[in-house]
Amino acid sequence: MKILLVYPRYPDSFWSFKHALKFISKEASFPPLGLLTVAAMLPKEWQLKLVNMNTTSLSDNDIGWADYVFISAMVTQRSSAKEVIAHCREMGTKIVAGGPLFTTEYEELGGVDHFVLGDAEAILPLFLSDLEAGCARHIYSSSEQPDIAKTPIPLWSLIDMKKYSSMNIQYSRGCPYNCEFCDIVVLNGHKPRTKSQAQMLAELEALYQRGWRSGVFIVDDNFIGNKKKLKAEILPAIISWTKERKYPFAFSTEASINLSDDEELMRLMVAAGFNTVFIGVESPNEESLDECDKFLNKNRDLIASIQKIQNHGLEVQGGFIVGFDSDPLSIFKSQINFIQKSGIVTAMVGLLNAPHGTRLYQRLENERRLLKGMSGDNTDCSINFIPKMNYETLINGYQHILKTIYAPKQYYERVKILLREYKPQKRKTGIIGIKFYHIEAVLKSMWFLGVKEKGRWHYWKLFMVTLLRQPRSFPLVINLSVYGFHFRKVVESYISMPNADTMTIDGAGK
């Protein structure tokens, strides 16, 4: 059996880092972890090929070679996924589809021969058995949340690692919290399911043996969902493993704000090689946090919590949302002021949307405020519901946030604040060492940010001050400067080009 695994294109967005990747001559931020894991579950005698359309073009020869095309996608990849399905149908190649997009929207996506909906560990064995027996059904689904302790190591041999800026692995699925707007609980369950210590070390070793020496993103939606196991088993083992190998990886992940309440956990994460954590801050407005059941963020000094995490050696990246029913007209100014004061350089501000199956989706449907069509990218100025705030006010206010926080002056000011607060752990051994693409990034930044951009004065000021006063922070400054360039390019595209989804509800909520 010949299987072609296809990962559709991502649109240009904050999350794609398309414009930043050009500075280091990389094609994508991360490989398609889900497909690589599924590939490891397929029969060893099958012939496998993977095409990530974010790094490689999908050709007729690829499709013609395959007996089946296995496709997985996120909601934001919907448009590209539909194109792939249509192309395969034209060429007569059968399609097997799974992943978040198809799990939530399979009824709206025609042309697929077989759907595998839910966790592959629970469903794939039965589908494969039926497929080999020649009696495969159209739909395989299960609400079972299987133990991931036996999930195989991703089949890294299917990708060219040189095309990616970072690798990714998974430690857990599920989140102990239940924010109204979030679909993590819908897809992965409420109780965190975790891998074993031995599994984690085996996955790290697999990357190490393939020669990887750079960033590793642990893709968990909340890495600290089971803090007890992390502190007692996982992190001490990673600390020993990474120390023995002289810190080959720089880890990043996602976590909830209560990380700031656990000094031992922060210390262990930094000792293991973590240097970045993404936290869903959402809003400085208490009423909005109450509305969406983001209770962990309530009744605390959010700025102080963020500073505490950065003081311990973890750079905080933040997610923010506007568009809650409880948002006052002052929310746009409040978000800007909070972000600037926090020193969160990578501030991902998005509009509220209601993913399928969430409690927010159900509430808005009951209130007859739900609209069809969600892009899957909450930063592209589109929403899938009728807001309580005047629609134009909401969109204009959101765009004002983006234009303000990513303007060179404000952006580089946050970098300065971060440099004052962020205290990375000093090690005798470098994490990665200098590579050619690092030098390439510096030179390209000097040209694009220091010569061509209007805000070049702010770039050069930070460039020189860092080089003279904080040389150890110079790589971080270059990295963040490049991120800022990417964000500004995306903001320009969002503001200059009307979005089809937003135009369908123009004037709603007046």
Buried (B, 14 or more C-beta within 10 A) or exposed (E): BEBBBBBBBBBBBBBBBBBBBBBBBBBBBBBBBBBBBBBBBBEEEEEBBBBBBBBBEBEEEBBEBBEBBBBBBBBBBBEBBBBBBEBBBEEEBBBBBBBBBBBBBBEEBEBBBBBBBBBBBBBBEBBBEBBEEEEBEEEBBBEEBBEBEEBBBBBBEBBEEEBBBBBBBBBBBBBBBBBBBBBBBBBBBBBBBBBBBEBBBEBBEBBBEEEBBBBBBBBBBBBBBBBEBBBEBBBBBBBEBBBEBEBBBBBBBBBBBBBBBBEEBBBBBBBBBBBBBBBBBBBBBEEBBBBBBBEBBEEEEBBEBBBBBBBBBBBBBBBBBBBBBBBEEEBBBBBBEBBBBBBBBBBBBBBBBBBBBBBBBBBBEEEEBBBEEBBBBBBBBBBBBBBEBBBEBBBEBBBBBBBBBBBBEBBBBBBBBBBEBBEBBEEEEEBBEEEEBBEEBBEBBBEBBBEEBEBBEBBBEBBEEBEEEEEEBBBBBBBBBBBBBBBBBBBEBBEEEEBEBBEEBEEBBE
